[in-house]
Amino acid sequence: MGTRLFPEKINDFRVYVNGKNDLLGLADIELPELNQITEEIDGSGIAGKYESATFGHFESMQFKLNWRLITGEIAPFLNPDAISIDCRIGNQEYLIEKNSYDIIPNRILVRGHVTKNNLGKVAKGGTADGSSEVEVTYLKLIRDGKVLIEIDKFNYKFVVDGEDKMKKIRKALGMN
């Protein structure tokens, strides 16, 4: 039996924008909800109704960055062009059999357009508590080098644990 990891907390994180800026003015980030588009199914051949997910098709996904202070770091979020965000996360996890800790790298890649900027407030001795929201069109979650999920709305890509769930639909649509 291998060493079991007990996930404890996020030890630290860094966020990079468009391949460069390390956003030091961030307080935290809020990851998007992954809600598939559904349709209610009923009629002949079924005793009742159920919600059927249209796999690979997701509702609007919002990625939110909460700022401690407004600095020059917000400039890329004021631009109407698409933005790329690379979140590097160090999970602190306890190795049960070894009675020690390890840091497991997680990475979240996001592309999309900024839809909202809240500049926050100004108070003596306080933080601004502003925020920026990105409408996500691309999302990739990587844990310890392994892709857990990848969603690319424009390229009909939906990969879960290495399996391309949209391959057949792309083929049916003449995209492969």
Z-matrix of the N, CA and C atoms (Angstrom, degrees):
N
C 1 1.452
C 2 1.519 1 108.86
N 3 1.349 2 116.44 1 132.13
C 4 1.454 3 121.20 2 -179.64
C 5 1.522 4 112.17 3 -74.79
N 6 1.287 5 114.69 4 173.40
C 7 1.460 6 120.64 5 178.26
C 8 1.522 7 109.47 6 -70.02
N 9 1.314 8 115.68 7 127.66
C 10 1.459 9 120.62 8 178.26
C 11 1.523 10 109.35 9 -88.96
N 12 1.333 11 115.07 10 137.16
C 13 1.462 12 121.84 11 178.02
C 14 1.517 13 109.45 12 -102.52
N 15 1.325 14 116.06 13 132.79
C 16 1.455 15 120.88 14 173.57
C 17 1.524 16 107.44 15 -106.83
N 18 1.363 17 117.53 16 111.22
C 19 1.460 18 119.88 17 -177.63
C 20 1.531 19 111.07 18 -70.03
N 21 1.337 20 116.41 19 124.17
C 22 1.459 21 120.68 20 -177.17
C 23 1.526 22 112.99 21 -104.15
N 24 1.336 23 116.98 22 -57.55
C 25 1.467 24 119.62 23 -173.87
C 26 1.515 25 110.30 24 -166.61
N 27 1.317 26 114.39 25 171.54
C 28 1.452 27 121.19 26 171.75
C 29 1.522 28 106.71 27 -84.67
N 30 1.319 29 116.17 28 117.05
C 31 1.458 30 120.35 29 -179.80
C 32 1.520 31 110.47 30 -72.00
N 33 1.340 32 117.49 31 -43.75
C 34 1.456 33 121.42 32 177.91
C 35 1.522 34 109.06 33 -167.47
N 36 1.344 35 115.93 34 168.32
C 37 1.453 36 120.37 35 177.74
C 38 1.520 37 109.81 36 -150.66
N 39 1.319 38 115.09 37 157.44
C 40 1.460 39 122.97 38 174.83
C 41 1.521 40 106.83 39 -136.85
N 42 1.328 41 115.60 40 147.13
C 43 1.457 42 121.04 41 -179.72
C 44 1.525 43 108.36 42 -126.64
N 45 1.334 44 115.29 43 131.34
C 46 1.460 45 122.13 44 -179.55
C 47 1.528 46 108.19 45 -119.15
N 48 1.332 47 116.32 46 141.13
C 49 1.459 48 121.63 47 -177.57
C 50 1.527 49 110.27 48 -118.55
N 51 1.325 50 114.88 49 131.91
C 52 1.466 51 121.92 50 178.26
C 53 1.524 52 112.40 51 50.40
N 54 1.337 53 116.11 52 37.45
C 55 1.448 54 121.49 53 174.91
C 56 1.515 55 115.89 54 78.56
N 57 1.340 56 118.02 55 7.90
C 58 1.455 57 116.92 56 -178.96
C 59 1.513 58 114.53 57 -141.41
N 60 1.309 59 120.14 58 -74.67
C 61 1.467 60 123.03 59 -168.87
C 62 1.526 61 113.37 60 -51.53
N 63 1.300 62 115.59 61 128.75
C 64 1.464 63 122.23 62 170.99
C 65 1.523 64 105.08 63 -94.27
N 66 1.330 65 117.57 64 111.22
C 67 1.463 66 121.87 65 -173.10
C 68 1.522 67 111.57 66 -79.07
N 69 1.302 68 116.69 67 91.04
C 70 1.459 69 121.41 68 -178.73
C 71 1.525 70 112.34 69 -81.37
N 72 1.315 71 118.68 70 -14.32
C 73 1.460 72 121.87 71 -179.51
C 74 1.521 73 114.65 72 -84.62
N 75 1.326 74 116.93 73 6.20
C 76 1.465 75 120.38 74 -178.32
C 77 1.517 76 111.93 75 -82.40
N 78 1.321 77 115.44 76 142.18
C 79 1.465 78 121.18 77 170.46
C 80 1.526 79 108.92 78 -89.27
N 81 1.348 80 115.94 79 -48.86
C 82 1.460 81 121.50 80 178.72
C 83 1.512 82 109.31 81 -164.95
N 84 1.327 83 115.75 82 175.53
C 85 1.458 84 122.05 83 176.09
C 86 1.518 85 108.34 84 -128.01
N 87 1.326 86 115.23 85 150.43
C 88 1.467 87 121.58 86 176.77
C 89 1.517 88 107.64 87 -116.05
N 90 1.326 89 116.14 88 119.02
C 91 1.454 90 122.23 89 -176.92
C 92 1.527 91 110.49 90 -77.86
N 93 1.338 92 116.79 91 154.20
C 94 1.467 93 119.61 92 -177.67
C 95 1.528 94 113.73 93 -72.75
N 96 1.318 95 115.44 94 154.04
C 97 1.467 96 121.24 95 169.06
C 98 1.515 97 107.94 96 -81.23
N 99 1.324 98 116.59 97 142.10
C 100 1.459 99 121.61 98 178.74
C 101 1.525 100 108.34 99 -106.08
N 102 1.321 101 116.23 100 90.76
C 103 1.461 102 122.31 101 -178.99
C 104 1.529 103 108.64 102 -109.03
N 105 1.331 104 115.57 103 113.74
C 106 1.453 105 118.91 104 177.83
C 107 1.527 106 110.26 105 -72.65
N 108 1.318 107 115.41 106 149.53
C 109 1.459 108 120.54 107 176.00
C 110 1.527 109 107.53 108 -72.08
N 111 1.321 110 116.52 109 133.02
C 112 1.470 111 120.59 110 -177.14
C 113 1.528 112 111.01 111 -124.87
N 114 1.293 113 113.95 112 162.45
C 115 1.463 114 122.91 113 176.14
C 116 1.523 115 107.48 114 -137.14
N 117 1.314 116 116.96 115 136.61
C 118 1.455 117 120.00 116 178.16
C 119 1.523 118 109.45 117 -76.24
N 120 1.325 119 115.60 118 129.77
C 121 1.463 120 122.46 119 -179.18
C 122 1.525 121 108.38 120 -108.99
N 123 1.339 122 114.93 121 130.31
C 124 1.460 123 120.39 122 173.92
C 125 1.532 124 108.36 123 -156.00
N 126 1.302 125 116.84 124 174.68
C 127 1.454 126 120.54 125 177.96
C 128 1.515 127 111.70 126 123.67
N 129 1.309 128 115.11 127 -162.92
C 130 1.456 129 122.07 128 -177.49
C 131 1.524 130 110.96 129 -62.54
N 132 1.332 131 115.28 130 138.87
C 133 1.457 132 120.82 131 175.80
C 134 1.515 133 114.09 132 93.56
N 135 1.335 134 117.08 133 1.82
C 136 1.461 135 119.46 134 179.39
C 137 1.521 136 109.04 135 -143.46
N 138 1.311 137 116.32 136 134.89
C 139 1.467 138 121.34 137 -178.56
C 140 1.526 139 109.22 138 -90.54
N 141 1.298 140 115.97 139 74.86
C 142 1.463 141 120.68 140 179.25
C 143 1.516 142 111.22 141 128.06
N 144 1.316 143 115.34 142 -155.89
C 145 1.462 144 122.38 143 -177.24
C 146 1.528 145 109.42 144 -131.45
N 147 1.328 146 115.08 145 159.12
C 148 1.460 147 120.24 146 171.39
C 149 1.525 148 109.18 147 -154.69
N 150 1.323 149 115.10 148 160.61
C 151 1.453 150 121.63 149 176.82
C 152 1.522 151 108.38 150 -90.83
N 153 1.311 152 117.06 151 125.25
C 154 1.454 153 122.84 152 179.01
C 155 1.525 154 109.02 153 -107.76
N 156 1.330 155 116.00 154 121.41
C 157 1.463 156 120.98 155 177.66
C 158 1.525 157 109.83 156 -76.33
N 159 1.318 158 116.72 157 136.88
C 160 1.451 159 122.14 158 171.44
C 161 1.526 160 105.07 159 -88.59
N 162 1.345 161 115.57 160 91.85
C 163 1.463 162 119.55 161 -169.14
C 164 1.523 163 110.93 162 -56.62
N 165 1.321 164 113.93 163 139.77
C 166 1.458 165 121.35 164 -179.69
C 167 1.516 166 114.36 165 87.43
N 168 1.330 167 116.75 166 -10.23
C 169 1.471 168 121.09 167 -180.00
C 170 1.523 169 108.08 168 -108.40
N 171 1.336 170 115.81 169 121.92
C 172 1.454 171 121.04 170 -174.71
C 173 1.518 172 111.84 171 -119.02
N 174 1.326 173 114.13 172 147.86
C 175 1.459 174 120.31 173 173.22
C 176 1.526 175 108.22 174 -65.88
N 177 1.310 176 116.24 175 174.49
C 178 1.453 177 122.44 176 176.57
C 179 1.526 178 109.54 177 -53.05
N 180 1.340 179 116.40 178 135.72
C 181 1.460 180 121.74 179 -179.74
C 182 1.529 181 108.45 180 -120.45
N 183 1.320 182 116.49 181 125.41
C 184 1.465 183 122.05 182 -179.07
C 185 1.520 184 110.85 183 -109.06
N 186 1.320 185 116.05 184 132.52
C 187 1.466 186 124.44 185 176.08
C 188 1.528 187 105.61 186 -114.33
N 189 1.334 188 116.83 187 123.30
C 190 1.465 189 120.09 188 -173.11
C 191 1.522 190 110.64 189 -118.57
N 192 1.312 191 115.47 190 132.86
C 193 1.454 192 122.87 191 175.81
C 194 1.519 193 107.84 192 -111.57
N 195 1.308 194 117.43 193 125.60
C 196 1.461 195 122.44 194 -179.32
C 197 1.527 196 108.79 195 -103.88
N 198 1.331 197 114.86 196 122.51
C 199 1.463 198 122.28 197 -174.39
C 200 1.527 199 111.15 198 -95.01
N 201 1.350 200 115.86 199 137.51
C 202 1.470 201 120.44 200 169.77
C 203 1.518 202 109.52 201 -72.55
N 204 1.328 203 115.13 202 -49.54
C 205 1.459 204 122.18 203 -179.12
C 206 1.513 205 109.87 204 -136.09
N 207 1.299 206 117.33 205 151.34
C 208 1.452 207 121.55 206 174.21
C 209 1.527 208 107.13 207 -85.14
N 210 1.326 209 115.78 208 120.47
C 211 1.465 210 122.65 209 178.33
C 212 1.522 211 107.54 210 -132.22
N 213 1.314 212 116.73 211 -172.68
C 214 1.460 213 121.12 212 176.51
C 215 1.517 214 113.01 213 -63.53
N 216 1.328 215 116.67 214 -14.06
C 217 1.465 216 120.82 215 179.51
C 218 1.524 217 112.45 216 -62.74
N 219 1.327 218 116.79 217 -19.96
C 220 1.466 219 119.66 218 -177.45
C 221 1.529 220 112.02 219 -80.03
N 222 1.333 221 118.19 220 -12.65
C 223 1.471 222 121.26 221 -175.37
C 224 1.527 223 113.96 222 -50.49
N 225 1.358 224 120.49 223 -47.64
C 226 1.468 225 118.98 224 -179.98
C 227 1.535 226 112.96 225 -62.16
N 228 1.331 227 117.19 226 -22.52
C 229 1.460 228 120.84 227 -178.58
C 230 1.530 229 112.16 228 -83.10
N 231 1.318 230 116.85 229 -9.58
C 232 1.461 231 121.80 230 177.19
C 233 1.520 232 111.29 231 -93.78
N 234 1.305 233 117.44 232 -11.52
C 235 1.454 234 124.58 233 -178.55
C 236 1.527 235 109.63 234 -80.09
N 237 1.344 236 118.07 235 137.27
C 238 1.480 237 119.24 236 -179.51
C 239 1.523 238 114.43 237 -74.80
N 240 1.330 239 117.88 238 -10.72
C 241 1.469 240 120.44 239 179.81
C 242 1.524 241 110.89 240 -72.90
N 243 1.326 242 115.38 241 163.58
C 244 1.467 243 120.98 242 177.73
C 245 1.522 244 109.68 243 -61.89
N 246 1.319 245 115.17 244 154.86
C 247 1.456 246 122.46 245 -177.87
C 248 1.520 247 108.97 246 -128.00
N 249 1.336 248 116.75 247 145.27
C 250 1.462 249 122.60 248 175.84
C 251 1.515 250 108.22 249 -115.33
N 252 1.329 251 116.18 250 130.51
C 253 1.460 252 121.89 251 -177.34
C 254 1.524 253 108.33 252 -124.40
N 255 1.327 254 115.70 253 132.67
C 256 1.455 255 122.78 254 -179.64
C 257 1.529 256 107.40 255 -122.88
N 258 1.320 257 116.42 256 110.24
C 259 1.468 258 121.97 257 -179.21
C 260 1.524 259 108.51 258 -101.76
N 261 1.320 260 116.38 259 122.19
C 262 1.467 261 122.07 260 177.34
C 263 1.521 262 107.45 261 -106.93
N 264 1.317 263 116.62 262 125.17
C 265 1.457 264 122.19 263 -172.40
C 266 1.524 265 109.31 264 -127.18
N 267 1.314 266 116.06 265 134.15
C 268 1.459 267 121.08 266 175.68
C 269 1.516 268 109.53 267 -108.07
N 270 1.343 269 116.49 268 103.88
C 271 1.462 270 120.91 269 176.94
C 272 1.517 271 109.62 270 -77.83
N 273 1.321 272 116.82 271 129.46
C 274 1.463 273 120.84 272 173.12
C 275 1.517 274 107.06 273 -90.14
N 276 1.350 275 115.35 274 119.42
C 277 1.456 276 120.54 275 -177.25
C 278 1.527 277 109.54 276 -131.15
N 279 1.311 278 114.79 277 141.78
C 280 1.461 279 121.72 278 -176.27
C 281 1.522 280 109.54 279 -94.54
N 282 1.339 281 116.91 280 127.28
C 283 1.453 282 122.74 281 177.14
C 284 1.522 283 107.12 282 -87.05
N 285 1.313 284 116.55 283 106.31
C 286 1.462 285 122.50 284 -170.41
C 287 1.523 286 112.25 285 -60.62
N 288 1.324 287 118.59 286 -52.30
C 289 1.457 288 121.07 287 -176.03
C 290 1.529 289 112.92 288 -68.48
N 291 1.316 290 117.40 289 -26.30
C 292 1.469 291 120.87 290 -176.74
C 293 1.531 292 112.66 291 -97.77
N 294 1.330 293 117.01 292 -6.59
C 295 1.462 294 121.34 293 -177.92
C 296 1.527 295 111.84 294 51.28
N 297 1.326 296 115.07 295 46.92
C 298 1.460 297 119.97 296 179.69
C 299 1.529 298 109.19 297 -147.81
N 300 1.318 299 115.53 298 175.31
C 301 1.460 300 121.27 299 -177.46
C 302 1.516 301 111.53 300 -108.22
N 303 1.313 302 114.09 301 155.99
C 304 1.453 303 121.26 302 171.79
C 305 1.521 304 107.60 303 -137.83
N 306 1.323 305 116.18 304 156.70
C 307 1.462 306 121.94 305 173.82
C 308 1.523 307 106.41 306 -110.37
N 309 1.322 308 116.22 307 119.17
C 310 1.461 309 122.57 308 -179.58
C 311 1.528 310 107.89 309 -103.06
N 312 1.338 311 117.61 310 122.58
C 313 1.462 312 119.75 311 -178.63
C 314 1.530 313 111.89 312 -76.72
N 315 1.310 314 114.48 313 132.76
C 316 1.455 315 122.28 314 170.39
C 317 1.519 316 107.20 315 -120.99
N 318 1.302 317 115.86 316 151.23
C 319 1.467 318 120.60 317 -179.22
C 320 1.516 319 108.03 318 -142.22
N 321 1.324 320 115.75 319 135.97
C 322 1.455 321 121.42 320 176.72
C 323 1.520 322 107.45 321 -125.28
N 324 1.329 323 115.72 322 121.25
C 325 1.459 324 122.28 323 178.27
C 326 1.518 325 108.30 324 -107.62
N 327 1.323 326 116.13 325 131.53
C 328 1.465 327 121.99 326 -177.60
C 329 1.526 328 108.91 327 -133.88
N 330 1.323 329 116.03 328 138.27
C 331 1.467 330 121.89 329 169.06
C 332 1.513 331 107.94 330 -129.51
N 333 1.311 332 115.29 331 146.61
C 334 1.451 333 120.23 332 177.58
C 335 1.516 334 111.33 333 169.25
N 336 1.325 335 115.07 334 -163.97
C 337 1.465 336 121.92 335 -179.52
C 338 1.517 337 109.47 336 -117.63
N 339 1.312 338 115.28 337 140.45
C 340 1.457 339 120.30 338 176.89
C 341 1.529 340 107.89 339 -72.54
N 342 1.316 341 115.74 340 128.19
C 343 1.465 342 120.90 341 -179.08
C 344 1.526 343 113.04 342 -110.45
N 345 1.342 344 116.62 343 -15.89
C 346 1.462 345 118.46 344 -175.35
C 347 1.522 346 109.85 345 -154.71
N 348 1.330 347 116.20 346 136.44
C 349 1.463 348 122.66 347 172.10
C 350 1.522 349 108.07 348 -130.20
N 351 1.311 350 115.95 349 121.61
C 352 1.465 351 122.42 350 175.34
C 353 1.527 352 105.74 351 -108.55
N 354 1.334 353 116.80 352 114.08
C 355 1.461 354 120.35 353 -175.62
C 356 1.516 355 112.98 354 -76.04
N 357 1.311 356 117.63 355 -8.22
C 358 1.468 357 121.26 356 173.14
C 359 1.512 358 113.49 357 85.23
N 360 1.327 359 115.69 358 -142.34
C 361 1.465 360 121.04 359 -175.22
C 362 1.521 361 109.08 360 -138.83
N 363 1.310 362 115.48 361 168.61
C 364 1.462 363 121.27 362 176.53
C 365 1.521 364 107.41 363 -126.58
N 366 1.336 365 116.11 364 122.90
C 367 1.468 366 122.16 365 177.24
C 368 1.522 367 107.58 366 -146.10
N 369 1.303 368 115.49 367 135.90
C 370 1.461 369 121.23 368 -179.24
C 371 1.534 370 110.27 369 -54.85
N 372 1.330 371 115.72 370 126.54
C 373 1.452 372 121.14 371 178.66
C 374 1.515 373 114.76 372 75.52
N 375 1.337 374 118.43 373 5.96
C 376 1.464 375 121.19 374 -176.76
C 377 1.514 376 113.06 375 -112.86
N 378 1.307 377 115.51 376 179.50
C 379 1.458 378 121.95 377 175.39
C 380 1.520 379 109.22 378 -99.57
N 381 1.321 380 115.97 379 159.90
C 382 1.466 381 120.55 380 -178.00
C 383 1.522 382 112.12 381 -74.92
N 384 1.322 383 117.08 382 -34.12
C 385 1.461 384 122.44 383 -179.08
C 386 1.529 385 112.47 384 55.32
N 387 1.328 386 116.21 385 43.44
C 388 1.459 387 121.31 386 175.04
C 389 1.522 388 110.11 387 -86.80
N 390 1.322 389 116.67 388 178.61
C 391 1.459 390 120.46 389 179.58
C 392 1.518 391 110.95 390 -158.06
N 393 1.319 392 115.29 391 160.07
C 394 1.458 393 123.45 392 173.22
C 395 1.521 394 107.36 393 -132.24
N 396 1.341 395 115.50 394 141.52
C 397 1.470 396 120.56 395 178.43
C 398 1.515 397 109.87 396 -120.14
N 399 1.322 398 115.28 397 137.87
C 400 1.461 399 122.77 398 -179.73
C 401 1.521 400 108.52 399 -117.40
N 402 1.329 401 116.25 400 129.94
C 403 1.467 402 121.42 401 171.46
C 404 1.524 403 106.89 402 -80.34
N 405 1.323 404 116.68 403 114.19
C 406 1.464 405 123.11 404 -172.09
C 407 1.526 406 110.60 405 -82.96
N 408 1.337 407 115.37 406 125.50
C 409 1.464 408 120.88 407 171.97
C 410 1.527 409 110.96 408 -112.16
N 411 1.342 410 116.40 409 -12.96
C 412 1.460 411 122.00 410 177.12
C 413 1.519 412 108.30 411 -141.90
N 414 1.333 413 115.73 412 135.01
C 415 1.461 414 121.63 413 179.49
C 416 1.521 415 108.92 414 -145.30
N 417 1.341 416 115.97 415 134.13
C 418 1.463 417 120.64 416 176.25
C 419 1.522 418 107.36 417 -139.80
N 420 1.327 419 115.73 418 128.28
C 421 1.459 420 122.57 419 178.51
C 422 1.522 421 108.20 420 -115.07
N 423 1.344 422 115.78 421 121.99
C 424 1.455 423 122.33 422 -177.78
C 425 1.524 424 108.46 423 -120.64
N 426 1.319 425 117.12 424 129.93
C 427 1.467 426 122.02 425 176.26
C 428 1.522 427 108.58 426 -119.82
N 429 1.307 428 115.28 427 118.88
C 430 1.460 429 121.84 428 177.38
C 431 1.533 430 111.48 429 51.56
N 432 1.337 431 116.85 430 41.87
C 433 1.462 432 122.86 431 178.00
C 434 1.513 433 115.81 432 85.26
N 435 1.327 434 118.59 433 -5.20
C 436 1.469 435 122.53 434 -178.15
C 437 1.528 436 110.10 435 -106.08
N 438 1.336 437 116.29 436 128.51
C 439 1.465 438 120.78 437 178.99
C 440 1.529 439 109.05 438 -74.03
N 441 1.333 440 116.18 439 118.21
C 442 1.464 441 120.65 440 177.43
C 443 1.518 442 110.82 441 -87.48
N 444 1.344 443 116.25 442 -41.14
C 445 1.465 444 120.13 443 178.42
C 446 1.516 445 109.19 444 -152.81
N 447 1.330 446 114.96 445 143.94
C 448 1.458 447 121.55 446 173.90
C 449 1.524 448 107.60 447 -140.08
N 450 1.316 449 115.81 448 126.39
C 451 1.461 450 122.54 449 178.24
C 452 1.518 451 107.37 450 -124.63
N 453 1.325 452 116.60 451 123.42
C 454 1.463 453 122.10 452 176.42
C 455 1.520 454 106.62 453 -130.48
N 456 1.329 455 116.44 454 99.31
C 457 1.462 456 121.18 455 -173.00
C 458 1.525 457 112.94 456 -63.26
N 459 1.330 458 117.99 457 -38.42
C 460 1.464 459 120.51 458 -176.64
C 461 1.522 460 113.18 459 -76.78
N 462 1.317 461 117.61 460 -25.08
C 463 1.462 462 120.97 461 -178.05
C 464 1.529 463 113.16 462 -108.52
N 465 1.330 464 117.19 463 15.59
C 466 1.464 465 122.45 464 176.92
C 467 1.529 466 111.37 465 51.69
N 468 1.315 467 115.44 466 50.77
C 469 1.454 468 119.58 467 -179.52
C 470 1.519 469 109.12 468 -117.26
N 471 1.330 470 115.50 469 129.16
C 472 1.458 471 123.15 470 176.38
C 473 1.523 472 106.37 471 -145.31
N 474 1.336 473 116.04 472 99.46
C 475 1.455 474 122.60 473 -176.79
C 476 1.520 475 108.02 474 -111.59
N 477 1.332 476 116.57 475 129.10
C 478 1.454 477 122.36 476 177.50
C 479 1.523 478 107.88 477 -124.79
N 480 1.323 479 116.06 478 119.27
C 481 1.465 480 121.98 479 177.23
C 482 1.529 481 111.40 480 50.46
N 483 1.333 482 115.75 481 42.51
C 484 1.459 483 121.72 482 176.95
C 485 1.514 484 115.82 483 86.97
N 486 1.324 485 118.32 484 -8.36
C 487 1.469 486 121.00 485 -178.51
C 488 1.525 487 110.35 486 -99.89
N 489 1.335 488 116.13 487 123.68
C 490 1.461 489 123.30 488 -179.38
C 491 1.535 490 109.43 489 -80.78
N 492 1.320 491 115.88 490 100.22
C 493 1.468 492 121.52 491 -175.70
C 494 1.529 493 113.41 492 -75.24
N 495 1.335 494 117.95 493 -15.38
C 496 1.466 495 120.99 494 -177.09
C 497 1.532 496 113.02 495 -104.63
N 498 1.311 497 117.90 496 5.07
C 499 1.462 498 121.03 497 -177.02
C 500 1.532 499 111.81 498 -56.82
N 501 1.318 500 116.57 499 -46.73
C 502 1.472 501 120.14 500 -178.12
C 503 1.522 502 112.18 501 -67.62
N 504 1.331 503 117.05 502 -35.96
C 505 1.470 504 118.69 503 -179.76
C 506 1.531 505 109.74 504 -70.65
N 507 1.346 506 117.89 505 -38.02
C 508 1.474 507 119.89 506 176.96
C 509 1.532 508 109.78 507 -62.25
N 510 1.331 509 115.81 508 -41.18
C 511 1.466 510 119.79 509 178.82
C 512 1.529 511 110.30 510 -63.87
N 513 1.341 512 116.85 511 -44.60
C 514 1.465 513 120.95 512 179.90
C 515 1.529 514 111.72 513 -61.55
N 516 1.341 515 116.32 514 -30.54
C 517 1.464 516 121.47 515 -178.76
C 518 1.537 517 112.20 516 -90.52
N 519 1.345 518 117.46 517 1.58
C 520 1.452 519 121.22 518 179.40
C 521 1.512 520 113.67 519 75.72
N 522 1.323 521 116.66 520 26.96
C 523 1.465 522 120.58 521 -176.36
C 524 1.526 523 112.68 522 -96.23
N 525 1.332 524 119.76 523 -8.65
C 526 1.476 525 121.35 524 -178.86
C 527 1.500 526 110.63 525 -101.88
